[in-house]
Amino acid sequence: MIQQQQAMVLSPYIELYNLIIPKDNMLRQISELVDFSFVYEELKERYCLDNGRNAIDPIRMFKYLLLKTIFELSDVDIVERSKYDMSFKYFLHMA
């Protein structure tokens, strides 16, 4: 099953992201400029809408690949860095 992410819900402390991540941060700019909804269109026939367990958001998975390419990091390094790097969390829409 696939659930479309309707709105960016980071946390009740959204203002912290505005204080910590500068406006000129590359990931913030990409997040604000690019509409990643095309990923749903590309994958709509690959996901069942009414059967199975919920899938990880395909946009998040696409963004992981994008981060891996931009920063030349391994899968493990990307996941580890997304646990503490606020700009990664903002880009991935993680709370």
C-alpha positions in Angstrom: 0.0 0.0 0.0 1.1 3.5 -0.7 0.1 6.6 1.3 0.6 10.0 -0.2 2.2 12.5 2.0 -0.3 15.4 2.0 1.6 17.9 4.2 5.1 18.2 5.7 4.7 17.4 9.3 8.1 17.7 10.9 7.4 18.2 14.6 5.7 20.5 17.0 9.0 22.3 17.1 9.0 23.4 13.4 10.5 26.7 14.3 13.7 25.0 15.4 14.3 24.0 11.8 13.9 27.6 10.7 16.5 28.6 13.3 19.0 25.9 12.7 18.9 25.4 8.9 19.8 28.6 7.1 17.8 29.8 4.1 20.8 29.3 1.8 21.2 25.6 2.8 21.3 23.5 -0.4 18.9 20.9 0.8 16.5 23.4 2.1 16.5 25.2 -1.3 16.0 21.9 -3.2 13.2 21.0 -0.9 11.5 24.3 -1.4 12.0 24.5 -5.2 11.4 20.9 -6.4 8.0 19.2 -6.4 8.8 15.6 -5.9 5.2 14.4 -6.5 6.3 13.1 -9.9 7.7 10.1 -8.0 4.1 9.0 -7.2 3.1 9.2 -10.9 6.1 7.2 -12.0 5.4 4.4 -9.4 1.6 4.4 -9.2 1.4 1.1 -11.1 4.1 -0.5 -9.0 2.3 -0.2 -5.6 -1.0 -1.7 -4.6 -3.4 0.8 -3.2 -5.6 -1.5 -1.2 -3.6 -4.5 -0.2 -0.6 -5.3 1.9 1.2 -3.3 4.5 2.1 0.3 4.2 5.2 1.1 2.2 7.9 3.6 3.1 7.1 6.8 1.2 8.6 6.5 -2.3 9.5 10.2 -2.2 11.6 9.6 0.9 13.3 6.7 -0.8 14.0 8.8 -3.9 15.4 11.5 -1.6 17.7 9.0 0.0 19.1 8.1 -3.4 19.5 11.8 -4.2 21.4 12.4 -0.9 23.6 9.4 -1.6 24.5 10.8 -5.0 25.0 14.4 -3.9 27.2 13.6 -0.9 28.8 10.4 -2.2 27.9 8.4 0.9 27.1 4.8 1.4 23.6 3.6 2.3 24.6 3.0 5.9 26.2 6.5 6.1 23.1 8.2 4.7 20.8 6.5 7.2 23.2 7.2 10.1 23.6 10.9 9.1 19.8 11.3 8.7 19.5 10.5 12.4 21.4 13.6 13.6 21.8 16.0 10.7 19.0 18.5 10.8 19.2 19.5 7.2 18.9 15.8 6.2 15.9 15.5 8.5 14.3 18.6 7.0 14.9 17.3 3.4 13.6 13.9 4.2 10.5 15.3 6.1 11.5 13.4 9.3 10.4 14.4 12.7 
